[in-house]
Amino acid sequence: MRIDVKEFGKTRDGKPVHSYTLNQDNGTFCTLLTYGAAIQRLMMPDRNGRIQDVVLGYDNMEGYLGDTNPYHGAIIGRHCNRIEDAQFELDDHLYKLAENDGKNHLHGGFIGFDKVIWKAEPFHTDQGPSVRFYYYSQDGEENYPGNLDVQVTYTLTDRYELVISYDAVADQKTVINLTNHSYFNLAGQGSGAILDHEVKLEADEFTDINDDCIPNGQILPVADTALDFRKMKPIRQDINQDDRAVRAGKGFDHNFVLREQTEGLKACAEVYEPKHGRFMTVETTLPGVQLYTGNMMQQDTGKEGVRYDWRNGLCLETQFFPNALKHKHFPSPVFSKGEAFRHKTIYRFSTR
């Protein structure tokens, strides 16, 4: 196993962006960027041993800097997902945030963690090659309180796993809700829509949403709804159902409440692509997962010149529940001074 480091490109103000490729002896590899600490490539075999790229992204910085980039592979912070009315109250102080999703706040603001350059440190472990990304978010950045030290570590194991470890701590009370926004297509990036992917979620409930895709505080059962993924089913089966929650999300764009609400790693999701036989399981220490089926994707040119379009990738964003700052009965993304946000998500691949 080895780690390859290259210059990937430059930002618009001339800052260099580097790529770090983690190579395993079994032929799998993962390329990560210092821009957004993003997953740029993730190469995994199908049932015939053919190794293909299973995440969407771009071959150059022009793509990542473009307006049509829907957060491909990036780390999202300081608070992923949506905050209603782009504001929250903490210790009787009202923090007004960027309105970058209509009147609401999405994925950390206009310049979230996905649009900054991270420092990187490659190293080897018993599990496999790793790279640790560092970012120091200053007090007041995107109007969030507190200086925040963030570390995100990726490890590619010889068991066909990509492990993402998050570690963040602030010097005053703040909100922290980090995730990764990779778009997966287990038929290989550029293979078209993901509607034939089959999905299972370890969730009996979901957080209901209003017409702006904002959780309204209700936690509802998935039973007898289009959002019932307790058994493996194709995405296309219910994505166009005349279901109020599905209409609001323009497809699936919902937070699911994981059945097991413990602090350790727990089963989260399974995804199967029948044509090539790739099977992905997700485990996490976080309490929720957002299933997003690329309902807002636009036509775009991705890696190797392939055309991306509507619903060409799916995201499984492990997280604290969106809009939890407005609904105190949700697990809280508020962290006290010196209290660590320390979580892990594992994407594990096999074939059937």
C-alpha positions in Angstrom: 0.0 0.0 0.0 1.1 3.5 -0.7 0.0 7.2 -0.8 0.5 9.3 -3.9 0.5 13.1 -3.6 0.1 15.4 -6.6 -0.9 19.0 -7.4 -4.5 18.9 -8.6 -5.0 22.5 -9.6 -5.5 26.0 -8.2 -8.3 28.0 -6.8 -9.4 31.2 -8.5 -7.0 33.2 -6.3 -4.1 31.0 -7.2 -3.9 28.8 -4.1 -2.7 25.3 -4.9 -4.9 22.2 -4.3 -3.4 18.8 -3.8 -4.7 15.3 -4.2 -3.8 12.4 -1.9 -4.4 8.9 -3.3 -4.7 6.0 -0.9 -3.7 2.8 -2.6 -4.4 -0.7 -1.3 -2.6 -3.9 -2.4 -6.0 -5.3 -3.5 -6.2 -2.7 -6.3 -8.7 -0.4 -4.7 -7.8 3.3 -4.2 -9.3 6.5 -3.1 -8.3 10.0 -4.1 -8.9 12.9 -1.7 -8.6 16.7 -2.3 -7.4 19.4 0.0 -10.3 21.5 -1.4 -13.2 20.7 0.8 -11.4 17.6 2.1 -13.4 15.9 -0.7 -13.5 12.4 -2.0 -12.7 12.7 -5.7 -12.4 9.0 -6.6 -13.3 5.8 -4.9 -12.4 2.7 -6.9 -14.1 -0.6 -6.0 -14.5 -4.0 -7.8 -17.8 -5.4 -9.2 -18.8 -9.1 -9.1 -16.4 -9.8 -12.0 -13.5 -8.1 -10.4 -13.7 -5.0 -12.6 -12.6 -1.9 -10.6 -14.7 1.2 -11.3 -15.1 4.6 -9.7 -18.3 4.6 -7.6 -18.5 8.3 -6.6 -19.3 11.4 -8.8 -17.0 14.3 -9.1 -14.7 16.2 -11.5 -11.3 15.8 -13.1 -10.2 19.4 -12.5 -10.6 22.4 -10.2 -12.8 24.2 -12.8 -15.5 21.6 -12.0 -15.3 21.9 -8.3 -15.3 25.7 -8.5 -18.3 25.8 -10.8 -21.8 26.8 -9.9 -23.2 23.3 -10.8 -21.1 21.5 -8.3 -23.6 20.0 -5.8 -21.1 19.5 -3.0 -19.5 16.5 -4.7 -17.6 14.4 -2.1 -17.0 17.3 0.2 -17.0 17.6 4.0 -19.9 19.8 5.1 -19.8 22.1 8.1 -20.0 23.9 10.4 -23.6 22.6 10.3 -24.7 20.3 7.5 -28.2 20.2 6.1 -30.8 22.9 6.8 -31.5 25.4 9.5 -34.9 27.1 9.4 -35.0 30.8 8.7 -31.2 30.9 8.7 -30.9 31.6 12.4 -30.6 30.0 15.8 -30.5 31.0 19.4 -27.8 30.0 21.8 -27.5 31.2 25.4 -30.1 34.0 24.6 -28.0 35.3 21.7 -29.5 35.1 18.2 -27.1 34.1 15.4 -28.2 35.1 11.9 -26.7 32.9 9.2 -26.5 33.0 5.4 -29.8 32.6 3.5 -28.5 30.3 0.8 -31.5 28.0 0.4 -34.4 30.3 -0.1 -34.9 31.9 3.3 -33.1 29.0 5.0 -29.5 28.1 5.7 -27.9 25.1 4.0 -24.7 23.2 4.5 -22.7 25.8 6.4 -23.4 28.9 4.3 -22.0 30.5 1.2 -18.4 29.5 2.1 -18.8 26.3 4.1 -16.1 23.7 4.9 -16.7 22.4 1.3 -15.2 25.5 -0.2 -12.0 25.9 1.9 -8.5 24.5 1.6 -7.6 22.0 4.3 -4.1 21.1 5.5 -3.3 17.4 5.0 -1.1 14.9 6.7 -0.7 11.4 5.1 0.3 8.5 7.2 0.1 4.7 7.4 -1.8 2.6 10.0 -2.3 -1.1 10.6 -5.7 -0.7 8.9 -4.3 1.0 5.8 -3.2 4.2 4.2 -4.7 7.4 5.7 -4.8 11.1 5.4 -5.8 13.5 8.1 -7.2 16.9 7.0 -7.1 19.9 9.3 -9.1 23.1 9.2 -9.3 26.0 11.7 -12.6 27.8 11.5 -12.4 31.2 13.2 -15.0 32.6 15.5 -17.6 34.4 13.4 -16.9 32.5 10.2 -20.3 32.3 8.4 -21.4 33.9 11.7 -21.0 30.7 13.8 -19.6 31.3 17.3 -16.3 30.0 18.6 -12.9 29.1 17.1 -13.3 25.5 15.9 -10.4 23.0 15.3 -11.6 20.3 12.9 -9.9 17.1 11.9 -11.2 14.6 9.4 -9.3 11.4 8.8 -9.9 9.0 5.9 -8.6 5.5 5.9 -8.8 2.9 3.1 -8.6 -0.6 4.6 -7.8 -3.9 3.0 -11.4 -5.0 3.8 -12.8 -2.7 1.1 -13.8 -0.1 3.6 -13.5 3.7 3.5 -13.5 4.9 7.2 -14.2 8.6 7.9 -13.4 9.8 11.4 -14.5 13.3 12.6 -12.9 15.2 15.5 -13.8 18.8 16.3 -13.6 21.0 19.4 -14.3 24.7 20.0 -13.2 27.3 22.5 -16.7 28.3 23.4 -20.2 26.9 23.1 -21.2 26.3 19.4 -23.0 24.0 17.0 -21.2 21.2 15.2 -22.7 18.9 12.6 -20.3 17.4 10.1 -20.9 15.0 7.3 -19.6 13.9 3.9 -21.6 14.7 0.8 -20.4 12.0 -1.7 -22.8 11.0 -4.5 -22.6 7.2 -5.0 -23.4 5.3 -8.1 -22.5 1.6 -7.6 -22.8 0.9 -11.4 -19.9 3.3 -11.8 -19.8 7.1 -12.0 -21.5 8.3 -15.2 -23.7 5.2 -15.5 -26.9 7.2 -15.5 -29.8 7.2 -12.9 -29.6 5.4 -9.6 -33.3 4.4 -9.7 -32.5 0.6 -9.9 -30.2 0.7 -6.8 -31.9 -1.1 -4.0 -31.7 0.5 -0.5 -32.4 -0.6 3.0 -32.3 1.7 6.0 -32.1 0.8 9.7 -34.9 3.2 10.6 -38.4 2.8 11.7 -39.0 6.6 11.7 -38.2 9.8 9.8 -38.3 13.5 10.6 -41.2 14.9 8.7 -40.6 18.0 6.5 -42.5 21.1 5.3 -42.6 22.2 1.7 -39.1 23.8 2.1 -37.6 20.4 3.1 -37.3 21.6 6.7 -38.1 19.2 9.5 -41.2 20.5 11.3 -40.5 18.7 14.6 -42.6 15.6 14.0 -41.0 12.2 14.1 -43.2 9.9 12.1 -43.3 6.1 11.4 -42.1 5.0 8.0 -44.7 2.2 8.0 -47.3 2.5 5.2 -45.4 5.4 3.5 -43.1 5.7 0.5 -40.3 6.2 3.0 -40.4 2.6 4.3 -36.9 1.3 3.6 -37.0 -1.3 6.4 -36.6 -4.0 3.7 -34.4 -3.7 0.6 -36.3 -2.1 -2.3 -35.5 -0.3 -5.6 -35.4 3.5 -5.3 -37.7 3.7 -8.3 -40.4 1.7 -6.5 -41.8 4.6 -4.5 -39.9 7.7 -5.6 -42.7 9.1 -7.7 -45.5 8.0 -5.3 -48.2 10.6 -4.5 -46.9 10.9 -0.9 -46.9 14.4 0.7 -43.4 13.9 2.2 -42.0 12.7 -1.2 -43.6 15.6 -3.0 -42.0 18.0 -0.5 -38.5 16.5 -1.1 -39.1 16.2 -4.9 -38.1 12.6 -4.3 -36.2 11.2 -1.4 -34.4 14.0 0.6 -35.2 13.0 4.2 -33.5 12.4 7.5 -34.1 8.9 8.9 -34.0 8.2 12.6 -31.6 5.3 13.1 -33.2 2.5 15.1 -30.3 2.0 17.4 -29.6 5.3 19.3 -26.4 4.3 21.0 -23.0 6.1 21.1 -21.0 3.4 19.3 -21.0 2.2 15.7 -24.3 0.9 14.5 -25.9 -0.4 11.3 -27.2 2.5 9.1 -27.9 1.5 5.5 -27.4 -1.0 2.8 -27.2 -0.3 -1.0 -27.2 -2.9 -3.8 -26.7 -2.4 -7.5 -27.9 -5.6 -9.3 -26.3 -5.1 -12.7 -22.7 -5.1 -11.5 -23.3 -6.7 -8.1 -21.7 -4.1 -5.9 -23.1 -4.0 -2.3 -22.4 -1.2 0.1 -23.1 -1.1 3.9 -22.9 2.0 6.0 -22.2 2.1 9.7 -22.1 5.3 11.9 -22.0 6.6 15.4 -24.3 9.5 14.5 -28.1 9.3 15.2 -29.5 10.0 11.7 -28.9 9.7 8.0 -30.1 11.8 5.1 -31.1 9.7 2.0 -30.8 12.1 -0.9 -31.5 10.8 -4.5 -30.0 13.7 -6.5 -33.4 15.4 -7.1 -31.8 18.8 -7.7 -28.9 17.6 -9.8 -28.4 19.5 -13.1 -26.9 18.5 -16.3 -23.1 18.7 -15.9 -19.9 17.2 -17.2 -18.2 15.0 -14.7 -15.1 12.9 -14.6 -13.8 11.4 -17.9 -16.1 13.7 -19.8 -19.3 11.8 -18.9 -22.6 13.5 -18.6 -24.3 13.8 -15.2 -28.0 14.5 -15.0 -31.0 14.3 -12.6 -30.8 11.5 -10.0 -27.4 10.2 -11.2 -26.1 9.7 -7.7 -27.4 9.0 -4.2 -26.1 10.4 -0.9 -26.2 8.8 2.6 -25.2 11.7 4.8 -24.8 10.6 8.4 -25.7 13.5 10.8 -27.5 15.0 13.7 -31.0 15.7 12.6 -31.5 18.8 10.4 -33.2 21.8 12.1 -32.4 20.3 15.5 -31.6 23.8 16.8 -35.3 24.6 16.5 -36.6 21.3 17.9 -35.1 20.6 21.4 -36.4 17.0 21.4 -34.0 16.1 18.6 -30.5 15.0 19.5 -28.6 18.2 20.0 -25.7 19.5 17.8 -24.7 22.0 20.5 -21.3 21.4 22.0 -19.9 23.2 25.1 -16.4 24.7 25.2 -13.9 21.9 25.0 -16.5 19.2 24.3 -15.4 17.1 21.4 -17.5 16.2 18.4 -16.0 12.7 17.8 -17.8 10.5 15.3 -17.1 7.9 12.7 -18.8 6.6 9.5 -17.7 3.5 7.6 -18.6 2.7 3.9 -18.0 -1.0 3.4 -18.0 -2.6 -0.1 -18.6 -6.2 -1.2 -20.3 -8.0 -4.1 -23.2 -10.3 -4.7 
